Amino acid sequence: MLSRRSLLASAGALTGALALAPPSARAQPANPVGTLRIGALKFGTLNWLIATIEAEKLGEKEGLVIDNVDFASGQATTVGLQAGDIDLIVSDWLWAMRRRTDGDRLRFAPFSNALGALMVAPDGPVKTLADLRGRKLGVAGGALDKSWLLLRAYGRTQIDADLAEVAEPVYGAPPLVNKQLELGRIDAVLTFWPYAARLDAKGYKRLFDVKNIMAGLGIDPAPPLVGYVWREAILAQKGAAIAAFLRAAAAANRVLATSDAAWVRIRPLMQAADDAEFAKLRDYYRTGIPGSFGEAERASCAKLYDVLASIGGPDLVGPNPGFDRGLFAPSGE
């Protein structure tokens, strides 16, 4: 059997070393439901939420102790979850669905409804979707990025063309493709919402939100793409702790939705370059705070899965494709 050290070493070989956050000096809750080990990116939006939970003592109110573990990349968090070293991460549900259909029973609950956007320079050559023909289009991530697959599907319905064929996609990490747009080396960029917010703060325009693209494809309401993911196997031991965390997270989001002071408190985690960028990151996050996740949203997830699977194929959904609604079962089931 592989040791914990060996499993984490395999993650580090891909993505960098795992850094453990120092334990907090907080008192144990009076009515403990247990400790939940959560894997997060050091400066990612999940840590904004966890910092708010801790500052507002929302975990203590739930009887929950959060053991926050910082990782160098999203891929490292998924390896840590699969290795059993951590209990919960934030990831996209398409990844979780593929793992579930391959036999790794995972569960999902919404983390954010914030979606990416297609950003352009206000005085640039791209004013409509058709203007992307023959242009360089930055794509945050790779060829299987979900927003890119959706934009390709949208292009087929709106301009009768696959943008992967009529435009020149330039794949890269979000900061890099943002910079390429700022330097004028590409004509538009499809990027994740925090990086769209950063461009927005600099005066760039949203040509389309991914939410608009989904609506154009008949997917309404727009479902979340990312959420909390945990292993079904730990529910017997930590189901109460997971449910407590989800309640604490919802309470923290209510604070972040209404309190500007709460945002000032977490500003050091946001790495905002200036006040304008700080305000845009705050406003985009607030827009994406999830609401209800019921039957309509699950039906939208099923439609979204079909669209993405039709374009991404086995490289995206794996050799055993299928939409398993059990992924979205409540935390305690």
N, C-alpha and C positions, 0 to 999 in steps of 0.2 A: 504494500500500500504506500502511495506517495505521502510524504510528510507535508505539513502545512508550508514549511520552508521551501520544499521542492515545487509545490504548486504555485506559490507566489513568484518563485524565480522564473518559471515559465512565462508568467505574465510580464515580468520585468524585462525579459529578453525582447518582448515585442514593443513595450510602451514606456519603460522607465521604472524606476524604483518606486515602491509603495512607501508612502510617508504616513505614519500614524499621528493623528492629532493628539496633542497632550491631553490627558484626562482633566475634566473640569473639577473644581474644588467644591462642587455642590453637594448638599446633603441628600441622603437617600430619601425617596418619597415615603410618605406615611403608609400608603396602601399600594405597594409596588405591584405592577403587572409584569415587570421584568426589564431586561436590557435588550435593546435592539441595535445591532451593528449595521450602520448605514454607510455605504460607499459613495463618495461624491468627488467631483473634480474640485480642486482647491479653490478656484475662483469661479466655479459654476453657479448657476442660479439656484440649485438645490441648497448650496451653502448659505445663500441669502435667506432662504426660508428657515433653515436650521438655526441660524444665528438669531432670527426673530423668535423662534420657539424658545430658545434658551433665555433671551433677554426678557421675554414676557412670562417666563416660568410656566409655559404651557405644558411642557413635559411633566413637570412636577405635579401640576394639577391633575394629570391623567395617571399619576403613579408610574411614569415611564422614565427610564434612564436611556439616553441616546449616546451611544458610543460612535462618534463620527470618525470615519477613516478616509483620509485624503488619498486619491489616486492621481496618477499622472495623465491618464486618458480614459475616455469612455470604454475603450476595448479592455483596459485593465480592470475596470469595474465589473464587466461581464464575466471575465475569467474568475475574478474573486467570488462572484455570486455562484458560478457553476462549481467552484472548488469547495463551497460551503464555508468559506472564511468570513463572509459577510452575509447579512440577512436580507438586505433590501437595497436596490439601486434605482436610478432613473434611467430608462432606456426607451427605445421606440417599440411599439407593440408588434410591428412586423417581425422584428428580431425575436421577440418573445413567442410569437405565434409559430415561427419556424422551429424554434427549439421545442415547443410543446408538441408539434406534429411529429418531431423526431424522437419523442419519448421523454423529454425533460419537462416535467409538468410544472409550468410556471403560471403565475397569476398577475393581473394588471389592474391598476386603478389610475385615473387621470392625474397627471401632475400639472400640465399646462395646456391651454387651448391656443397659446400663441403659436403662430405659424410664420414661415419665412415669406419673402417677397422678392419680386423682380425689380431691381433698382436701376435707375438710369440717371445720367446727368441731365439737369433741367434744360440745358442748351445743346444737348447731344442729338445724334441722328435718329435715335430710336424713340418714336412717339406711339407706335402701335405694335401689336404682335407681329404683323406682316413685315415691319421694318427690321426684324431680326434676320431676315434672309440675307445671307452673305456676310453677316456680321460676326464678330468674336463675342461669344457669350460666356462669361465666367460662371462656373457652377461650383458652389461650395460642396466639398465632398468628392464623390466619384460618380461613375456612370450609373450606379444603382441608387443614387440619392433619391429619396421618395419625392421630394419636391420637383426634381428634374424629370422623373418619370411622369408625374402628373402634368407638368408643363408640356411634355412631349405629347401626351394624350390630348391635352387641350388644343395644341397646335393642329392635330389631325382633324379635330372637329371644326376649328375656326378658320384655318387657312389651308386646309387640305394638304398639310405637309408635316413631315416628321422633322422637328427642329434639330435632331441629331444628324440629319442629312443636309438640310438647307442652311443651317448656321454652322459656325465653327466653335464647338464647346471647348472651353479651357477649364480643366478640372484643377482644384487646388484647395488648400486649407482656407477657411473663411477670411482670416486676416490678409492672406496673400492675394486672393481674388479681389477683396476690397481695395487693396493698394493698387492693383492693376487698373481698376476702374478710375481711381483718383489720378493715376498717371496718364490716363487716356489710351492705354494699351489694349483695352477691351471696350466694347460698346455698351454692355449691360452686365449685371451680375444677379444671379439667383442665389440668395444666401439665407442663412438662418436668422431668426428674428433679432437676436442681440446685435448682429452685425448689420442688419437692415436699419436698426435703431441708430447705430453709430453713423451710418451713412446719412440717414435722415437728419441727424444733428448738424451735418456739414452741408446741408442744402440739396442733397440728392433726392430724387422723387421716386415714389413707389408707382411703377407702371401697373403691376398686379400684385395683390396679396394671394398667397396660396389658398386662402379661404375663398376668394373670388373664383379661382381656377376650379376648386372643388364644386362650387355652385354651378359653374358652367358645364360641369360634367354630370350634373344631376345628383350630386352628393350634398344633401342638405337635411339637417344641420351639419356643419363641418365638425367632424370628430377630432379629438386630440390625436396627435401622432406620438407623443411621449408621455410616459407615466411611471409610476412606481411599479417595480417588478420584484416579485419574491417567489421562492420555491414553495410549491404546494406541500412538500414534505415537512416543512417546519410549522405548519398551522397548528398541529396538536400541541406543540411546545410553546409557540410564540404567536398564536393567533390573536390573543388578547393584546399583546404588545403592538402588533401590526395595526389592529383596529384603533388602539390608543394613539399611535403615531398619526394615522390618517385624520383623526379628530383634531389633534394638536396642529397638524399642518393646515387644516381648514380654518382653524381659529387664527393661526398666524397670517393666513391670506386675508382674513377679514381685517386684521390690523394693517397690513400693507396696502389694502384697498382704500383705507380712509386716513391714515396717519402719515403726514409728510415727515414728521420727526422720526418715525421708524425707519424711513429711508436714509435720513441723515446718519443714523446710527450704523447702517450697514454699508455706507458709501465706500469705506476702504476696501471692501470685498468686490466692489463693482468695477474697479479699475477704469473709471470714467475719466476721460482726458480733460474735460471742462464741465462747466455747469450745464451747458446745452446737452451734452452727451448724457450726463447724469439724469436730466429730466426726461429725455427720450427713453432711456432704459427703464426708468420707473414707469412711464406711461405705457410703454409696450407690455411690460410685465403685468400691469394692472388689467389691461385689455384681455390678457390671456388667462386670468384667474378662472379656473374651471367652475362651472355651475353644476347642474344636474347631469347625471350620466345614466340615462334610462334606455328604454326600448328603442326610441328614435335614434339615439346616438349609436347603439349597437348595430342597428340596421344600416346606418351610414358607414360604420366600420366594415361591414360585410361588402357594401358596394365599393368602398375604397380598396378593399383587398382584391376584388375582382379586377378593378382597373389596373392596379399595380402589378398583379400577377400576369395580366395579359401582355404587359410590356416588359416587365423585368424577367419573367420566365423562371426557370429553375434556379438561375443564379441568385435570384432574390428570395423565392419562396421555398427552395429546396426540392429534393426529389419526391417528397410526399406532400404535395400542396393540399390545402384544405383549410377552411375557416372554422375554427373550433371556438364556439361561443363560451365554452367553459373557461377560457382565458380571462373573461371579464366577470366571473362570479364574484360575489361579495367576499370581503377579506376573511370572514369567519366561517365560510362554508368549506 
